[in-house]
Structures are given as structure tokens and as C-alpha cells.
Amino acid sequence: MNNSNSDLWDKIRQQFDSAPYPRMPLDKSPKDNPNLLYIHNLSTAYYLRNKKFVDTKDKIILDAGCGTGYKSLFLAEANPGAKIVGVDISSESIQLAKQRLEYHGFNNAEFHVLSIYDLPELNYKFDYINCDELLYLFPNISIALQAMKSVLNTDGIIRSNLHSAIQRFNIYRAQKVFSMMGLMDENPGELEIEIAIDTMKALKDNVTLKTQTWSSEYEGEDKQERILMNYLFQGDKGYTISDMFTALRAADLEFISMIHWREWDLMRLFKEPDNLPTFLAMSLPEISLEERLQLVDLLHPIHRLLDFWCGHPQQEQTFVPIAEWNDLDWEQAIVHLHPQLNNSNFQADLIDCVTQCKPFHLGKHLLTAPEFQTLCVDSAVAVCLLPLLDAPQAMMYIVERFRQARPVDPVTLQPTALRQAFETVKDLLLTVEDCGYVMVEN
């Protein structure tokens, strides 16, 4: 690392030593945030890549740049039985991370004041690496990715992200202004934070920088964290989708998926995806995945983070999409309830809906896309999910359970035919698999 990079790294370390991030109260638990737990569960990414379920017990998970350990707590809650290892260059943050995990009763965790470049010193091979809100601070992101790859198991997965240069463009304008004012020459403190606030408040309300970046939240209780992580963020830098793929290629890592992959679906941006203008209808199917994601970021830059999963290049696998399975595929399928739903609240709600003949709302326990908010399943069909509360089940076992629960057709009063039950269960699983509720292995 050259002197200029070393100086910047020292500034970043000083900023996080004096203002550890994130500033979450020690007793705050992520248990009430199933959607974020879903993202942090190794099973989610593993199924997306391999179409296989993986048990997190005895897995080793790295939280690279763990800060005060709130994301480490997410990882511990989301991956039962896994060992959590956290590293950060801020010693103050590491102390808070240790306290946090101990407070919440997670003893299988350890934390080290360590740079990403020195990960081999840990003598671990990791099954999952979470590098959240860190990669964009490195002078060369491909080298940082290579450092993580060097301690990643063969079938391991890395989750990381970069600030979007497009979505965050106006914040970078503000950082340039405050840099010109000398507020970032040294580690910004209370004085620099107040000067930044006073400057933005002094601007007329119609000044574009103010309309596009300022919020009353910058004067709230957590104003110091918000100002430091936006207007006065040392080393902050934005990237494009093209930059992301270039770095992955340089690090010889394989792109798996964007974290919120449904929101990165280009077709979702069009009013009528099946009735596009001729030019688009002919050209869009031919473009690469990288180009599709690039178009989303250009057309609809709502994501502050280019948030992605990647891993070692894998032997190419071809999967038939579940929607295209034939009957034999379905007959051989094994169904797993997503581990994130293995909790008493989900179980009680499902049983209540079935016994009280109430619709089962899929958006209540896990909301992986906005369109699932109002989606619900009839109680007579939701009964198919009950066996999954105990263990993974074979498709045909679920079909037979459904026939036992509903032995006759309510209209004809004839015995429920095997074919009818099979199609009902299949339709249900197609819906709940799309919502992320279940994982279906063939």
C-alpha cells in the first residue's frame, strides 16, 4: 500500500475509532427483521446458486469489516450453529462487537483487529463471507476481493457491495464541497459536523444540492452518524455495474446474483413487458446479464448499494427452472421450509389460519418483493405447509397429506383424486418457492 493510500486508511480508521458504526443499542435485536435475516442466511444464496438446501450448523462465517457487530449479530441469528468470526481495523468497534455477541448469548464467535489483506493469519477457510459497507473504501476493489477469495472454501459464497456512483452522485457532489471547505482534511469531529449542517441549512431551499441531498434527519438524534456516513465519509467512492463486473473478472470470481435480485429485473421497469416496442423486443433478449443490470442502474437508480453475491468459478451447472419441471421432476422433489421461517410466530400463525379457515398472508412473515405484500393462500391449501414445520418432506408425502386433510371435493363430494391433489400442491409450491418460503430440491 503506497503512502497516500496508507494515509487515507489511517483517516478511515480514526473516523471509525472516534465514531464506531453502526450505532445500534447493545440490546437491539434483529429478530424482528425477517427480511434482512433472510438475506444474511447462507441457505438463501446457496439455494439461489445450487438449487440445493444447505444446513448452517458448523459452518464458519466471516464478517469482514464487522464494525460494532450488528451485522455479526444478524449472521449469528440467521445461521444457527455457525461459528462467526469478525474482523475490523477499528479496535473500538471490535470491543463493541464482542460485547454485543456476548450480550445476546452467542458464545461461538470471535473478533480480531485485522485488515482484509491479513485474513490468512486467521487460519480459517470460510463457508460464507459478509463484506458489507466496506468494499468501496478500498483503493483497489479487485485486490480486496482476491484477499477474501484466498480464505473462501471451494463452494463458499461472498456477499459484498459497492456504492452506486449513479444513485449516490449528489452525495459525492456534497462531499466535494465539504472537502473544498477543508472539513475532511483530518478526522471530522463535532465542529466539522456542525459546519456541514449549518452550511446546508444556510442554502436556499431551491438550491439543487440541498433539494437532492438534505433531509431533516440530518438534525435528528443520530445526526453525527448520518453526516459522517454521507457528507463527511472519508474514502467514500462510487462504482458502476461495469466496475463491479470488471473487478470480479480481475479477481477470478463468479457473479451469482444481486442480493435483491427481483428488484434488478429489467422487465419490471416496463408497463407491458410482453408488449414492448419492436426495437426493445428484438434487442433486449440478446444482451448480457451485465448489460441488463447496467440498464436497470441507469434507468431506475433506486439502490444506494450494488449489492451482490459471488464465489469461486463453479463447474457449469444447468438447472431447469422449477416452473418448467415435468411430473417426474416433481414426484422426485424434496421440499424444505426456509430456515428463516423456523420460528414459533410462523408456526402459530400457520396453524391458526388452517384451524380458523383464514387466508394465510405470505407477506406477513417474509417480504422478498413488494408484489408479495398482499399475496395470500387459502387455508385449505396452506394445510400443505404444515408437515414442513417438522422436517423436509417429499413432494408425494405432502400430496398424500393434502388428500387426508381434504378427502373429498367440496363441490362434487367425490374422493379427491391423486391428480387433483398433485396439481394443487404443485401450484402452491410454485407460489411459495417464488416468495422464498420454501426450497425445492430435485
N, C-alpha and C positions, 0 to 999 in steps of 0.2 A: 504494500500500500504506500503510495507516494505521500509527501509531506502535506500537500493540500488536502488529500483525502483523509489523512490522519487527523488534521486539524478539524475537519468537518465532523469526523467520528467523535472527537472529544467534545465538540459542541452538542452533538446529539445526546451523548452520554450525560453531559451536565444538565441538559434540559430535562431528561427523564429521572435523574437523581433528585433534582430540585422539585419536579412536578411529576411524580410517578403516575403511570397511566395503565389502565383506566382507573378512575377514582370511584370505584364501587365500594359501598359499605361492606365491611367484613362479613356481616350476617346475611347479605343479599344472596339469594339462591336462584339459579337459573331453572329450577324445576318447573316453574310456571311458564316456561317459554319453549313449548314442544317443537316449534318450527326451527329454532336455532339448534336445539338438541338434535333434531333430525339431520341437519347439515353436518354437525360435528360427530355423528355416529359413523364409524368406519364402514358399517354394513351398507350404508346408503351409497357411498362411492364405489364400494366393491361390487355391489349388485349392478350398478349402472354400467360398469366396465365388463364384468364377467358373467352377468346373469346368474350368479350363484350367491347363496347366503354364506356369511362368514360369522363365526362366533367371536366376540371380542375378548373372551376370557384368555388371560395370559398373553395378550398382545402387548407390544411395547410401543408407546405413543410419545412422540416428541412435540413439545410446544416451543417452537423456535421464536424467540423474541416474546417470551411469556408475559412481560410486564409485571403487573401486580397479581397475576394469576387468575383473573376472572375467566379467561378463555380456558385455562388449565382446568378450572372447576367444571366448565361446560364439558370438556373432554372426559373428565372423570365420571360425571353424571351420565353422559351419553354412551359410555363404553364400559359397562360393568365388568369387573375382573381384570381390566387392563392396568398396566403399570404406566404412570405418567412421569415423564422427565421434562423439566422446564429449563430453558437457558435464556439469559438476557445479559446485556453488558452493564445494566444498571444494578448495582448492589442493593440500593434502597428498594427497588422494585422486587428483587429476589427475596428479600426478607419478608415483604408483604405477601408474596405468593406462597411462601412456606407457611405463614400464619393462616392464610385463607384455607388452604387444603386441610391443614390440621384442625381448624375450627369446624369444618364440615365433615370431619371424621374419615378423611381419605389418607390412610397411612402408607399406601403403596405408591408414593410419589417422592421425587427428589428434585432439587433445584440447584443450578450452578451458575455462577457469574462467568459467562463464557461467550465468546463470539461464534457466529455461524462458521467462520473459517476454521475454528478449532474443534469442531464436532467429533472428529476421530478420537480425540482424547478421552471421550466418554466410554469407548469400547462397547458400544451398543450397535445393533442393527435394528432399525425401526420398521414397524409394520405400517405406521401412519405418521406423517409429519404435518403439523399445522403451523404454517408460517403466515400469520395473519397481521396485516397492517405493518409490515416490515420490509418486504422485498423492494419497494420503491425507494427506500433510503440508501440502497447500495449503489456505489459508483458504477458497478458492472453487474447487472442482474443475472446474466448467464453464469458468471463465476459463483455467485451465491447459490444458484440452483444446482450447480455441479457439486458444491460443498455438501448440500443436503442429499443429493443423489448418492454421494460416496458412502453414506451411512444408512441407505434405504435398502430394505430387503428386496429380493428379486421381484416379488409380486406386491411390494409396498406401494403406497399412494401418498403423494404430496398435495396438500391444499395450500395455495398461496394466492396473492392478489397484488395488483398494481393500481395506483391511482389513474383514473382515466384523464388523459390530457384534454379531451373534448369536454367531458362533463364538468371538470374542475377548472376550466380555463379561466374563469373570472376570479377564482380564489388565487390563482397564480399571478394575476394582474395585481391583486391586493398585496400579495407577498412582495412583489417587485416594488410597489410604492413604499412599503414599510422598510424594505431593505435600503432603498434610496435615502430614507429618513434616518438610517443608522440604527434602527431598532433591533436588527438581527446581527449586529457586529459581534456581540458577545451573547451569553446565555440570557434570553429575555426573562425579566422578572416583573414584579408588580408595577414598577414605573413604566416599563415598555408596554405592558398590557393596558394600563390606563391611558397612555398616549394614543394607542391604537383605537381604543373605544372613543376617546374624545375626538379624534380625527374623523371617524366615520359619522359620529353624531353631528359634527360641525358642517358636514356636507349637506347641500340642499337635497331634499327627498327625491328629486328627479334626476340626480346625477347617476349615471348608469352603474358605476361601481357599487354605489350604495343600494340601488334597486335590485341589483343582481346578486349581492353577497351579504348584505346586512340583515340581521334579524334581532328582535328584542331579546332573544335567548342569549345573545352575547353580553347582556347586562344581568342575567339571572344568577342563581346561586353557583352554577358551575361555569361562570364566565371565564375563569382562568383557564380551565381545561379546553373550552371551546376556542378561545382566542389562540392559545398555544398550538392547538392541533389544526388550526386553519390559517389565520393571518400571520402567525409568527412561528411556523413549523420549520425548524432547522432541517435542511437536507431534503425537503419535500420535492417530488418531481413527478410529472405526469407522463403516461405512456399511451400508445395506441394498441389496437388489436394486432397490427402488423409487428410492432415492437415485441409484443408478448410471444408470438409465434417464432419470431427470429431468435429470441433468447432460448426458447425451448429447443429449437433445432441446434443451436450452438452448444447447449448443454446435453444434447442427445437424450432428451426426454420426450415422451409421447403425450400429446394432449388427450385427455379423457373427456372432459366436459366442462362447461361453465357451471358454477355452483347452482345458480337459479336458471337452469337450462331452459325451462319453458318460457321465461321472460326474454330469452335470447333467440326465440324462434322468429325468423324474419317474416313468415307468413302471418303472424299475429298482428303485424302492423297494417295490414290491408283490410279494407272494408269487406271485400268479397275475394278471399284467397283463391276460390275456384273460378273466378271470372275476372282475371287480370287483363290489363291492356295487352295487346298482341306481343309487343316487344318484350315486356316483362315476362309474359307467359312462356315465351320461347327461350329467353336468356337466363332467367333465374335458376331453373333446374340444372343448368350446366356449370354454375360457378362453384368454387370450392367452399368447404366449411369455413375456412379462414375469411374468405370474401363475404360470406353470408353474415358472419359475426361483425365484420368491419362495417357492413352496411347498417346493421342494427345500431351500432355505436354512433354512426353518422346521422342516421335518420331520427333516432329516438334516444339520445344520451341521458337516460334517467339513472344510470348506475354510476355511483361515485367510484366503485371498485370494479376492475376487470378481475373477477373472482373465479378461479379455475382449479380443477384437479388435473394432475399429471402423474406420470410414473415411468419406470423403465420401459423401453420399447418391448412390446409383447409379441409373441408369435401370433400372426394374424388369425383372428377367430371370426367366423361368420355366424351371426345369430339370426334366426328367422324371427321377426317381430312377433310378439305374442298375439297381436291382432290377426296374424296370418297363419297361426297354428292350425293343423288339421286335427281330426278327432283323436288319432293315435298320440299326438303330442300331448293333448290334454289328458288323456287317460293315464299317461305316464308321469304327469306333473306332481310335484310336491309343493305345498303351499305353506309359507311361513308368515306369521304376523310380524310386521316390522317391530324390532325390539323397542322402539321408542313408544310403542303403544302397550307395552307390557307393564301396565300400572293399574292400580285399583280404581282410579277415576274412569278410565276407559272401560274396564270390565263392568263396573257398576252401571254405567250409562248404557252399555250394550244390553245387559241383562234387563234393565228397566224398560228399554224400548221394546224388547221382544215380549216381555211378560205383560206390558201395558198396551201392546199393539200400537206403539207410537213410531213415527218415522225416525230413522237413525240419521242424524245430520253429520255428514262426512267432514264438513269444515270446522266442526267444533273441537276436535282433538288434534288435527293436523291440517294445516292450510298451506299446501305446496304451490298453489296458484290461485289467483283471485276468482277464477271461474268456478272453483270448487266451494266457494263460500256458502252458496245456497243449495248445493247438491245433497240429496238425501236418498236413503234406501228404505224401501218398505220393510216393516218389521217382519213380515212373513218370509222375506228373502234374507234379511240381516241375520236370521237364525243360523245361516250357513257359517257365520263367522265365529259362533260360539265354540266349536271344537278347537279353534286356533288359540284360544285362551290357555289351553292345557299344554299344547305341543304342536309342532308342524304336522300337517296331515296330508295324506294322499288325496288327490282330486276325487277319486271314486269313493273314498270313505265319506267325504263331505257330501257327495251326491246321495249316498245311501242315508246319511243323517237327515238330509233335507226331505227325503221320501218318508222317513219315520216321523218327522215333525209335521209334515203335510201329506198324509197318506192318501187323501182324495182331492180331486179337482173341485174347488169351491163352486164352480158353475155346473159342471156335468155330474158331480158326485161319483165319478168313476175313479178307480185307483190311479194315483199319479204314475204316469208312465216313466220308465227309466230315461227315455229320450227327452221327455219334457223336463225332468229334474236336471239332467245333464246340461241342457241349454240354459236353464235358469241359473245354475251355479256358474257356468262359464261366463254368462253376461255379467253377473255380479263381480266375478274376479277380474274381468277386463276393466270394469269401472274402478274398483278399489286398488288395483295394481297401478292404474294411471294416476290415482291420487296419492300413491306412496304408502298406502295402508298395508299392503302385502307384497311379498316377494315370491314369485312363482318360478320354480326351477323345473327344467325338463331334463 
